[in-house]
Amino acid sequence: MPVASPVRMHLRCWGARGTCPSPGVRTVRYGGNTPCMEVRTSDGHVIVLDAGTGIRALGMVLDADAARPPVHIFLSHRHGDHVQGLAHFAPLIRADYRVHMACGNAEAGVLRTFVEMLLSPPLFPLLDGVARGLCAVDWDDALGVPVGESVRVSRVAAQHPGGASIVVVHDAQGLAIAYAPDNELSYASDDADVMAWRDALAERLRGVKVLVHDATYRDAELAAHVGWGHSSAEEATRFALQCGAEQLVLFHHHPDRADDEVDEMVSRCREVVVECGGELRVTAAWEGMALVV
């Protein structure tokens, strides 16, 4: 009998919607909370990818855990939909918690100031001790940020207005997860620099186990949104095939995208895989989705 591969880490979605929260009857299955993904490493560390409104529910789970697992938050960038849940993340305001945080588009030394601004009037009530346990980490682009004994988190520049990063999680076996919530792939462009950048990015992510990628639009919607910093689900599929990913998770669903429309997008992406003769697995992120890497 074949020997099962050892579990490297667990991935769970707490929020998959882009731009702004969108609760309602049309978004029940995929959810309306903004971006937040949790990665549990084999040695018990918690990596949090972005701090959208989905982070609130994750914080409640962590707050109830007597083991107090180490928490490491990696922000892809500082746009509102990726940070608006920080003020409601329970571990951040507990004296017995230590939360390490790095940001993909923050210059050295500015992250703590940014978080304190978010948690201060007029955006938030003046409360003593908020973010007392925050340890702001400057990203080392040469070495990445170590998490526990064997995991390292690095960043790769994304194409997004104002700057953003693709967060890449490595372990002893290599590249495990690439998280690209806001990234404009621009397959329709014939600009040589754009094509060279995309090819280099695909090479950088070569063989990734799970690619979580921006799928805000359909192909037919792209022409009206050039330069907005987002991709279509079909583009995300082409890119996942280009970099040899094993699984693609469509992410950052448009706030107006109903559940049935997301289903249709997944079906279309699976057709693209068949048309290309690939074996890529495609799904769309939903709140509560859990994957083993």
C-alpha positions in Angstrom: 0.0 0.0 0.0 1.2 3.6 -0.7 2.5 5.4 2.3 0.5 8.6 3.1 2.5 11.8 3.0 3.0 13.4 6.4 0.9 16.4 7.3 3.0 19.5 6.9 0.4 22.1 8.1 -3.3 22.9 8.2 -5.0 25.7 6.4 -8.4 27.2 7.4 -10.4 30.1 6.0 -12.0 32.6 8.3 -12.9 35.2 5.6 -12.7 35.1 1.8 -14.5 38.3 0.6 -12.7 41.3 -0.8 -13.2 45.0 -0.6 -15.8 45.2 2.1 -17.9 42.8 4.3 -20.9 41.5 2.4 -23.2 39.5 4.7 -26.6 38.5 3.4 -28.7 35.8 1.8 -26.7 35.8 -1.4 -23.3 35.1 0.3 -24.3 32.5 3.0 -22.2 29.6 1.6 -19.0 31.4 0.8 -19.3 34.0 3.6 -19.2 37.7 3.8 -16.2 38.3 6.0 -13.1 40.0 4.6 -9.7 38.2 4.2 -8.3 36.0 6.9 -6.6 32.6 6.6 -5.1 30.5 9.4 -2.1 28.2 9.0 -1.3 25.7 11.9 2.2 24.5 11.7 3.3 21.0 12.7 4.9 22.4 15.9 1.8 24.2 17.1 2.4 27.8 15.9 -0.5 29.8 14.4 0.2 31.9 11.3 -2.6 34.4 10.4 -2.7 35.7 6.9 -4.4 39.1 6.9 -6.6 40.6 9.5 -10.0 41.3 7.8 -13.2 40.9 9.7 -12.8 37.1 9.6 -10.0 37.4 12.2 -12.6 38.1 14.9 -14.0 34.6 15.0 -10.4 33.1 14.9 -9.5 35.3 17.8 -12.4 33.9 19.9 -11.2 30.3 19.2 -7.6 31.2 20.2 -8.8 33.1 23.3 -10.6 30.0 24.5 -7.4 27.8 24.0 -5.7 27.4 27.3 -2.5 26.4 25.5 -2.0 29.9 24.2 -0.3 28.9 20.9 2.2 31.5 19.6 0.5 33.8 17.0 2.2 35.3 14.0 0.1 37.8 11.8 1.4 38.5 8.3 -0.5 41.3 6.5 -0.3 41.3 2.7 -0.8 45.1 2.8 -2.6 47.8 4.8 -5.8 48.4 2.8 -8.9 48.5 4.9 -10.4 45.1 4.1 -7.2 43.4 5.2 -6.8 45.1 8.6 -10.3 46.1 9.7 -10.6 43.1 12.0 -7.5 43.8 14.1 -9.4 45.9 16.7 -11.6 42.9 17.4 -8.9 40.2 17.6 -9.0 39.0 21.2 -5.3 37.9 21.6 -4.1 41.3 20.6 -5.6 42.9 23.7 -4.8 40.2 26.3 -1.9 40.7 28.6 -0.9 37.0 28.5 -0.7 36.8 24.7 2.3 37.7 22.5 1.3 38.5 18.9 4.1 38.9 16.3 3.1 40.9 13.3 4.8 41.8 10.0 3.4 43.7 7.0 4.1 43.2 3.3 4.0 46.9 2.3 5.2 48.6 5.5 8.5 50.3 5.7 10.8 49.3 8.6 9.7 50.7 11.9 6.2 52.0 10.9 4.0 48.9 11.6 3.4 49.6 15.4 2.5 53.2 14.7 0.0 52.0 12.1 -1.7 49.5 14.4 -1.8 52.0 17.2 -3.5 54.4 14.9 -6.2 51.8 14.0 -6.8 51.2 17.7 -7.1 54.8 18.7 -9.8 57.6 18.5 -11.6 58.5 16.3 -11.4 55.0 14.7 -11.5 53.1 18.1 -12.3 54.0 21.7 -9.3 54.9 23.9 -8.7 51.7 25.9 -5.7 51.1 28.2 -3.5 48.2 27.3 -4.7 47.6 23.7 -2.0 46.0 21.7 0.2 45.6 24.8 1.3 42.2 23.6 2.1 43.3 20.0 5.6 42.6 18.7 6.0 44.4 15.4 8.5 42.6 13.1 10.4 44.1 10.2 10.5 41.7 7.3 14.0 40.4 6.3 13.7 40.0 2.5 16.9 37.9 2.4 16.0 35.5 5.2 12.2 35.8 5.6 10.6 35.6 9.1 11.1 32.4 11.0 8.1 30.8 12.7 9.0 28.0 15.2 11.6 25.4 14.3 11.1 24.7 10.7 8.8 27.3 9.0 9.8 30.5 7.3 7.6 33.1 5.8 8.7 35.3 2.9 7.1 37.9 0.7 7.0 38.6 -3.0 5.9 41.8 -4.5 2.3 41.7 -6.0 0.9 44.0 -8.6 -1.6 46.2 -6.6 -2.0 50.0 -6.3 -0.2 51.2 -3.2 1.9 48.1 -3.0 1.1 44.6 -1.6 2.8 41.3 -1.1 2.2 37.7 -1.8 2.9 35.8 1.4 4.8 32.6 1.0 5.0 29.9 3.6 8.0 27.4 3.5 8.9 24.5 5.6 11.7 21.9 5.6 10.2 20.2 2.6 10.0 23.5 0.6 7.3 25.7 -0.7 3.9 24.9 0.9 1.5 27.8 0.6 1.4 31.0 -1.4 -1.2 33.6 -0.4 -1.9 36.2 -3.1 -5.2 38.0 -2.1 -4.6 41.1 -4.2 -2.6 40.6 -7.4 -3.3 41.8 -11.0 -1.9 39.1 -13.3 -2.7 41.1 -16.5 -2.7 38.2 -19.0 -4.3 40.4 -21.6 -1.3 42.8 -21.6 1.4 42.6 -24.2 3.8 44.7 -22.2 7.1 42.9 -22.1 7.8 44.0 -18.5 4.5 42.7 -17.3 5.0 39.4 -19.0 8.5 39.1 -17.6 7.3 39.9 -14.1 4.6 37.3 -14.3 7.0 34.6 -15.7 9.4 35.4 -12.9 6.7 35.2 -10.3 5.6 31.8 -11.7 9.1 30.6 -11.4 9.4 31.9 -7.8 6.3 29.9 -6.9 7.2 26.8 -8.9 5.7 23.6 -7.4 3.7 25.3 -4.6 1.3 22.9 -2.9 -1.6 25.3 -2.4 -2.0 28.7 -4.2 -4.6 31.0 -2.7 -5.1 33.6 -5.3 -7.2 36.7 -6.1 -10.2 35.9 -8.2 -12.2 39.1 -7.9 -13.4 39.2 -11.5 -14.6 37.1 -14.4 -12.6 37.5 -17.6 -15.4 39.6 -19.2 -15.1 42.1 -16.4 -11.4 42.7 -16.6 -11.4 45.4 -19.4 -13.3 47.8 -17.1 -10.9 47.3 -14.2 -7.4 47.5 -15.7 -5.1 48.9 -13.0 -7.4 48.1 -10.1 -5.0 45.5 -8.8 -7.1 42.3 -9.1 -7.3 39.2 -11.3 -10.1 37.1 -12.8 -10.7 33.5 -11.7 -9.7 32.3 -15.1 -6.4 34.2 -14.9 -5.7 32.7 -11.5 -6.2 29.3 -13.0 -3.9 30.0 -15.9 -1.3 31.2 -13.4 -1.7 28.2 -11.1 -1.1 25.9 -14.1 1.9 28.0 -15.2 3.6 27.7 -11.8 2.7 24.0 -11.4 0.6 24.4 -8.3 -1.1 21.3 -7.0 -4.2 23.1 -5.7 -5.8 26.5 -6.5 -8.0 28.2 -4.0 -10.0 31.1 -5.5 -10.1 34.0 -3.1 -11.1 37.7 -2.5 -14.5 37.2 -3.9 -16.2 40.4 -5.2 -18.6 41.7 -2.5 -21.5 41.6 -5.1 -20.7 38.0 -6.2 -23.5 35.7 -5.2 -22.8 32.1 -4.1 -24.2 30.6 -7.3 -22.0 32.9 -9.3 -18.9 31.7 -7.4 -20.0 28.1 -8.2 -20.2 29.0 -11.9 -16.7 30.5 -11.7 -15.3 27.4 -10.1 -16.9 25.2 -12.8 -15.4 27.4 -15.6 -12.0 27.2 -14.0 -12.1 23.5 -13.9 -13.0 23.5 -17.6 -9.9 25.6 -18.2 -7.8 23.0 -16.4 -9.3 20.2 -18.6 -8.8 22.3 -21.8 -5.1 22.7 -20.9 -4.6 19.1 -20.1 -3.7 19.8 -16.5 -4.4 18.1 -13.2 -4.8 21.1 -11.0 -7.4 20.9 -8.3 -9.6 24.1 -8.1 -11.9 25.2 -5.4 -13.2 28.5 -4.0 -12.5 29.6 -0.4 -15.4 29.6 2.0 -15.6 30.4 5.6 -14.8 27.3 7.5 -12.9 25.6 4.7 -10.1 23.4 6.0 -7.3 21.9 4.0 -4.4 19.6 4.9 -1.1 20.6 3.2 
